């Protein structure tokens, strides 16, 4: 398999913005949700836990 690597300066890669602009609003949201799930799976693995909630009460 031949991999190609193209180095471009920041802001000169129009392919990325054209891709996102070609999607509908719904497709963008679905894609962002898929990316969010991938990041969470990479960062936290398969464990799903509730966040801890602490309440600070000022006593007089």
C-alpha positions as CSV (number, residue, x, y, z in Angstrom):
1,X,0.0,0.0,0.0
2,X,1.4,3.4,-1.0
3,X,0.6,6.2,1.4
4,X,0.8,9.7,0.2
5,X,1.7,12.6,2.4
6,X,1.0,16.2,1.4
7,X,2.4,19.0,3.5
8,X,0.4,22.3,3.3
9,X,0.6,25.5,5.2
10,X,-2.1,26.3,7.8
11,X,-5.1,27.8,6.1
12,X,-4.2,26.6,2.6
13,X,-6.0,23.3,2.7
14,X,-9.4,23.9,1.1
15,X,-10.3,20.3,1.0
16,X,-11.3,20.1,4.6
17,X,-13.6,23.1,4.6
18,X,-15.1,22.1,1.3
19,X,-16.0,18.7,2.7
20,X,-17.8,20.2,5.7
21,X,-19.6,22.7,3.6
22,X,-20.8,20.0,1.3
23,X,-22.6,18.3,4.1
24,X,-26.1,19.1,5.3
25,X,-26.7,20.4,8.8
26,X,-27.9,17.0,9.9
27,X,-24.9,15.2,8.4
28,X,-22.5,17.6,10.1
29,X,-24.1,16.9,13.5
30,X,-24.0,13.1,12.9
31,X,-20.3,13.3,11.9
32,X,-19.5,15.5,14.9
33,X,-21.3,13.0,17.2
34,X,-19.3,10.1,15.7
35,X,-16.0,12.0,16.2
36,X,-17.0,12.8,19.8
37,X,-17.7,9.1,20.5
38,X,-14.3,8.1,19.1
39,X,-12.5,10.7,21.2
40,X,-14.4,9.6,24.4
41,X,-13.7,6.0,23.6
42,X,-10.0,6.7,23.1
43,X,-9.7,8.9,26.2
44,X,-11.9,6.9,28.7
45,X,-12.2,3.4,27.1
46,X,-15.4,1.5,27.5
47,X,-16.1,2.5,31.1
48,X,-19.1,4.7,31.6
49,X,-19.5,6.3,35.0
50,X,-21.5,9.1,36.4
51,X,-19.7,12.3,37.2
52,X,-19.2,13.0,40.9
53,X,-21.2,16.0,42.1
54,X,-20.1,17.8,45.2
55,X,-22.1,20.4,47.1
56,X,-20.3,22.9,49.3
57,X,-22.5,24.3,52.1
58,X,-21.6,27.3,54.0
59,X,-22.3,26.8,57.7
60,X,-22.7,29.7,60.0
